[in-house]
Amino acid sequence: MTTLVTIRPPDGSPHTIAIEGTEFVAPDDRVTDEIDTGHLWALPGLADAHAHLTMTSLAGIEGLTEDEMRANIPVTAWAHVERGVLLILDKGGNTDASLVTLDHDADLRPFAEVAGAMIHPAGGYMANYGVEVEPGELVEHIRSVATTRGGWIKIVADWPRRGVGPVNNYPLETLTEAVQIAHDAGARVAVHSMADGASDAVAAGVDSIEHGPFLTEDDIRTLAGRGGAWVPTVGNMRHWVEALGRESSGGRLLQAGLDRMEVNLPLAEEVGLIVLAGSDLAIPHGQIAEEARLLRQYGLSDRAATIATSTAAYDYVGRKDSLTAGSTADVVFFAENPYDDVGTLDRPELIIHRGQVVE
């Protein structure tokens, strides 16, 4: 069966396209059915650029077995699909179990790119989490994992030490060499930074800054100039301010970072930095529209916040023309134009994933 739909993008002209199997195809005399979407607005899907499918919430990070992490993937993956999130970037976890996402039935999960176990030195992240790699071992470790099939490597750039405050985990020269090795192998590098480690990460040439509340203006302009991405995870930062306590040293630091967001997000939009929405477990799986609203609250326009939660991620992973013939038939329709009101993203009218209507 070949089904006809009308694609009406938020800022373009409508066009008709057909769905055959799991792909969009050019309309022809094989069309046997039509779904009336001409009155709706279309996006290729929503996107979560900082998901963790092996975990269900921030409360359940520690103590998960390998089997439990693998068992979580089908549940959390479908939670995204049924809310219209058809692309995720899983930014790693405690082990390489996150890579199992790629083995899960493609009809039952979003399109995914995935990092394996998060990388940090001893004392440089949560204890007994991820893989501990000392600075002198980082380059060779990256060499050994750079060809991992998920496409991403996740490094923790900074972490607080008791009585000292945030400390950068790796020297700039070491980080720069490691990033180059990853790039030579075709992998992208995402870096966690809640303090000043983001500046070294940008200088080292990383692809994506995760959190990054203390990016400088020069960092933002440099990252934008080379097509890098920033995933602010505003919801996650707000969670940790409350969890740590507003008057704690960590709470005060992250609140200062949130205040900085209100300057940096409008600057990012102005200079054309790729901003992507990420839930990072502080927002339930599939509910990335909540992060879109926070990006709007902290300084992006409705249009930019919608783009950050949809087309920017598709473009970033090489699916720029995803609503055209030859592409996977993923599309989400909305009753109102989400470029005018980012809140619309939480109210999809119709979701089509790999050619099938999602009930």
DANORRA-V974542 format. One record per residue. N is the residue number from 1. SS is DSSP state (alpha for helix, beta for strand, coil for the rest). NEAR is the number of other ideal C-beta (glycine too) atoms within 8 Angstrom. Layout:
BEGIN
[[N/SS/NEAR] [N/SS/NEAR]]
END
This chain:
BEGIN
[[1/coil/5] [2/beta/12] [3/beta/12] [4/beta/13] [5/beta/13] [6/beta/10] [7/beta/12] [8/coil/9] [9/beta/11] [10/coil/10] [11/coil/5] [12/coil/5] [13/coil/4] [14/coil/9] [15/beta/6] [16/beta/9] [17/beta/14] [18/beta/15] [19/beta/14] [20/beta/10] [21/coil/6] [22/coil/7] [23/beta/12] [24/beta/12] [25/beta/12] [26/coil/6] [27/coil/8] [28/coil/8] [29/coil/3] [30/coil/7] [31/beta/11] [32/beta/6] [33/beta/8] [34/beta/7] [35/coil/9] [36/coil/6] [37/coil/12] [38/coil/7] [39/coil/4] [40/coil/11] [41/beta/13] [42/beta/13] [43/beta/14] [44/coil/14] [45/coil/16] [46/beta/15] [47/beta/17] [48/beta/18] [49/beta/15] [50/beta/14] [51/beta/15] [52/coil/12] [53/coil/14] [54/coil/14] [55/coil/13] [56/coil/7] [57/coil/7] [58/alpha/7] [59/alpha/4] [60/alpha/9] [61/coil/10] [62/coil/7] [63/coil/4] [64/coil/11] [65/coil/6] [66/alpha/7] [67/alpha/6] [68/alpha/8] [69/alpha/16] [70/alpha/10] [71/alpha/8] [72/alpha/13] [73/alpha/14] [74/alpha/10] [75/alpha/9] [76/alpha/14] [77/alpha/16] [78/alpha/10] [79/alpha/11] [80/alpha/17] [81/alpha/16] [82/coil/9] [83/coil/12] [84/coil/12] [85/beta/14] [86/beta/15] [87/beta/17] [88/beta/15] [89/beta/18] [90/beta/16] [91/coil/15] [92/coil/14] [93/beta/14] [94/coil/11] [95/coil/9] [96/alpha/7] [97/alpha/11] [98/alpha/17] [99/alpha/11] [100/alpha/10] [101/alpha/13] [102/alpha/9] [103/alpha/4] [104/coil/11] [105/coil/5] [106/alpha/7] [107/alpha/8] [108/alpha/9] [109/coil/14] [110/coil/12] [111/beta/11] [112/beta/13] [113/beta/11] [114/beta/14] [115/beta/12] [116/coil/14] [117/beta/10] [118/coil/15] [119/beta/13] [120/beta/13] [121/coil/10] [122/coil/5] [123/coil/5] [124/coil/10] [125/coil/10] [126/coil/7] [127/coil/3] [128/coil/4] [129/coil/9] [130/coil/13] [131/beta/8] [132/beta/8] [133/coil/9] [134/coil/8] [135/alpha/9] [136/alpha/5] [137/alpha/8] [138/alpha/15] [139/alpha/10] [140/alpha/7] [141/alpha/11] [142/alpha/13] [143/alpha/9] [144/alpha/6] [145/alpha/9] [146/coil/13] [147/coil/7] [148/coil/11] [149/coil/6] [150/coil/12] [151/beta/9] [152/beta/15] [153/beta/15] [154/beta/15] [155/beta/18] [156/beta/14] [157/coil/14] [158/beta/14] [159/beta/12] [160/beta/11] [161/beta/9] [162/coil/4] [163/coil/3] [164/coil/6] [165/beta/8] [166/beta/12] [167/beta/10] [168/beta/10] [169/coil/14] [170/coil/13] [171/coil/7] [172/alpha/9] [173/alpha/6] [174/alpha/12] [175/alpha/16] [176/alpha/11] [177/alpha/9] [178/alpha/15] [179/alpha/12] [180/alpha/9] [181/alpha/12] [182/alpha/13] [183/alpha/11] [184/alpha/7] [185/coil/9] [186/coil/7] [187/coil/12] [188/beta/11] [189/beta/15] [190/beta/18] [191/beta/15] [192/beta/13] [193/beta/15] [194/coil/13] [195/coil/11] [196/coil/10] [197/alpha/13] [198/alpha/16] [199/alpha/11] [200/alpha/13] [201/alpha/14] [202/alpha/14] [203/alpha/9] [204/alpha/11] [205/coil/9] [206/coil/14] [207/coil/7] [208/beta/14] [209/beta/18] [210/beta/15] [211/beta/13] [212/coil/12] [213/coil/14] [214/coil/12] [215/coil/13] [216/coil/7] [217/alpha/7] [218/alpha/6] [219/alpha/13] [220/alpha/15] [221/alpha/9] [222/alpha/10] [223/alpha/14] [224/alpha/13] [225/alpha/6] [226/coil/7] [227/coil/5] [228/coil/13] [229/beta/13] [230/beta/15] [231/beta/17] [232/coil/14] [233/coil/14] [234/alpha/13] [235/alpha/13] [236/alpha/15] [237/alpha/16] [238/alpha/11] [239/alpha/10] [240/alpha/12] [241/alpha/12] [242/alpha/9] [243/alpha/6] [244/alpha/9] [245/coil/8] [246/coil/8] [247/coil/5] [248/coil/8] [249/alpha/7] [250/alpha/10] [251/alpha/14] [252/alpha/10] [253/alpha/13] [254/alpha/14] [255/alpha/10] [256/alpha/9] [257/alpha/13] [258/alpha/14] [259/alpha/8] [260/alpha/10] [261/alpha/14] [262/alpha/10] [263/alpha/9] [264/alpha/13] [265/alpha/14] [266/alpha/10] [267/alpha/11] [268/alpha/13] [269/alpha/13] [270/alpha/6] [271/alpha/9] [272/coil/6] [273/coil/13] [274/beta/12] [275/beta/16] [276/coil/17] [277/coil/16] [278/coil/17] [279/coil/18] [280/coil/13] [281/coil/10] [282/coil/11] [283/coil/11] [284/coil/7] [285/coil/11] [286/coil/11] [287/coil/10] [288/coil/18] [289/alpha/13] [290/alpha/11] [291/alpha/16] [292/alpha/15] [293/alpha/12] [294/alpha/11] [295/alpha/19] [296/alpha/11] [297/alpha/7] [298/coil/12] [299/coil/11] [300/coil/14] [301/coil/7] [302/alpha/12] [303/alpha/10] [304/alpha/11] [305/alpha/15] [306/alpha/15] [307/alpha/9] [308/alpha/14] [309/coil/17] [310/coil/15] [311/alpha/8] [312/alpha/12] [313/alpha/15] [314/alpha/14] [315/alpha/10] [316/alpha/10] [317/coil/10] [318/coil/5] [319/coil/11] [320/coil/6] [321/coil/6] [322/coil/10] [323/coil/11] [324/coil/8] [325/coil/8] [326/coil/6] [327/coil/12] [328/beta/9] [329/coil/12] [330/coil/14] [331/beta/13] [332/beta/15] [333/beta/11] [334/beta/15] [335/coil/7] [336/coil/8] [337/coil/9] [338/coil/15] [339/coil/8] [340/coil/8] [341/coil/8] [342/alpha/14] [343/alpha/8] [344/alpha/13] [345/alpha/16] [346/alpha/8] [347/coil/8] [348/beta/10] [349/beta/7] [350/beta/10] [351/beta/14] [352/beta/13] [353/beta/11] [354/coil/9] [355/coil/10] [356/beta/7] [357/beta/7] [358/coil/9] [359/coil/2]]
END
